[in-house]
Amino acid sequence: MVIPLEQKINELNQRLKKMKDEKRYFYLKSIDGASGARVTIDGREMIMFASYNYLGLITHPKIKKAAIDAIEEYGTGAAGVRLLAGTTKIHEKLEAKIAKFKGAEDAVTYSSGYVTNLAAITTLCQRGDLVIIDKLDHASIIDGCLLSGADHRSYLHNDMESLERILVNSGKYINKLIIFDAVYSMDGDVANLPEISRLAKKYGAKIMADEAHSIGVLGKTGHGIEEHFGLKGAVDIHMGTLSKTVPSIGGYLAGDKDLINYLKHNSRPFIFSASLPPVAAATAIACLEVIEDEPERITNLQKNIKQFKNGLSSMGYNIMNSTTCIVPILIGEEEDTLKLCKMVNDEGIFICPILFPAIPKGTNRLRAHVQATHTSEDIDKALDIFERAGKKLGLI
Ligand SMILES: Cc1ncc(COP(=O)(O)O)c(C=O)c1O
């Protein structure tokens, strides 16, 4: 049945109005000033547990200075697509830095992480090819599959038997690409790279890892999933964003020189969309340098993750299989999730509910993001608030 557009718009707006009237609308909150471990909203200080600023780099003095210097040198925009008049020295420097950071031969950047996934999948996979994705892969990977025209199948989340079942029946395809999130953005667990790599070799598939949430997070020095597992060279195509731990904007693909050159001359988002502002490129370069120069941030993040998770688990909260700074607090029912969210927000915790259909039915949750710059007191205070709220609602 086709629903008139006006009806769909009305229904959504009524639902949102009801949430606002009940003071249970937690989205589009406007932050005064920079986002950090603590933020000010409507004059009230809150502890931030909803941002991707995992290493706390947004206000880093060296990175801010690099951004200011880049504006002085390059102005505000590149005024063109990369292929024609939109490439500057700073774009080339960023791509060389990313390639080195990821241990790849070369890299190419795009205007967002979302667009990067569309670019990779639509350029590398077409009608007659097969893309295999994890059921919990990011929306941009699913959209890329749909846009590419390639056949696509999804395996059960991080379930290697399910992946192999698809691969066993993939004999008729010449080009097969397995794509997975290195760290899953809703569950906070890590992809099983050793097994994916083994299966890819066995069945002649290539693999692409989306490292949106693993750069600066996974591996002793924050270089990502290959470092985490000690499997250098296991990933064929490294994808990542410059919008999370690296607090700029944009996305990248890194891999073999010839592959990157192919993308630079064939991917439509590179050819038909304007280049990153030079300031975004300069910011990203400085961030990657800081990640390498200040490993203590990663150590601190790990310490904070441990404190937060141990605290929640010992109270009886279910934090699923998270092993990273993304910590789901599984509640189940939407009503309970919204009640808990309101209670902890009222007490000064900035956190968002993640509701169906963004995640599977019945797995409504709050999603907490731990930062390296949270203090031990921030985490203790948050745990105390979660404990009191959870007990009051009978959730723990
Ligand atoms: C796993 C994953 N991939 C890609 C993206 C898109 O990145 P961006 O926000 O830079 O467009 C996101 C964003 O949340 C993500 O979580």
PDBQT file of the ligand as one rigid body, heavy atoms in Angstrom, charges set to zero:
ROOT
HETATM    1  C1  LIG A 401      31.025   2.139  10.706  1.00  0.00    +0.000 C 
HETATM    2  C2  LIG A 401      30.782   3.465  10.057  1.00  0.00    +0.000 A 
HETATM    3  N1  LIG A 401      31.122   3.649   8.775  1.00  0.00    +0.000 NA
HETATM    4  C3  LIG A 401      30.931   4.824   8.146  1.00  0.00    +0.000 A 
HETATM    5  C4  LIG A 401      30.366   5.898   8.802  1.00  0.00    +0.000 A 
HETATM    6  C5  LIG A 401      30.156   7.196   8.081  1.00  0.00    +0.000 C 
HETATM    7  O1  LIG A 401      31.150   8.097   8.432  1.00  0.00    +0.000 OA
HETATM    8  P1  LIG A 401      30.945   9.679   8.358  1.00  0.00    +0.000 P 
HETATM    9  O2  LIG A 401      30.123  10.076   9.554  1.00  0.00    +0.000 OA
HETATM   10  O3  LIG A 401      32.321  10.204   8.389  1.00  0.00    +0.000 OA
HETATM   11  O4  LIG A 401      30.228   9.975   7.078  1.00  0.00    +0.000 OA
HETATM   12  C6  LIG A 401      29.993   5.767  10.141  1.00  0.00    +0.000 A 
HETATM   13  C7  LIG A 401      29.390   6.902  10.863  1.00  0.00    +0.000 C 
HETATM   14  O5  LIG A 401      28.842   6.833  11.921  1.00  0.00    +0.000 OA
HETATM   15  C8  LIG A 401      30.203   4.521  10.788  1.00  0.00    +0.000 A 
HETATM   16  O6  LIG A 401      29.856   4.331  12.069  1.00  0.00    +0.000 OA
ENDROOT
TORSDOF 0
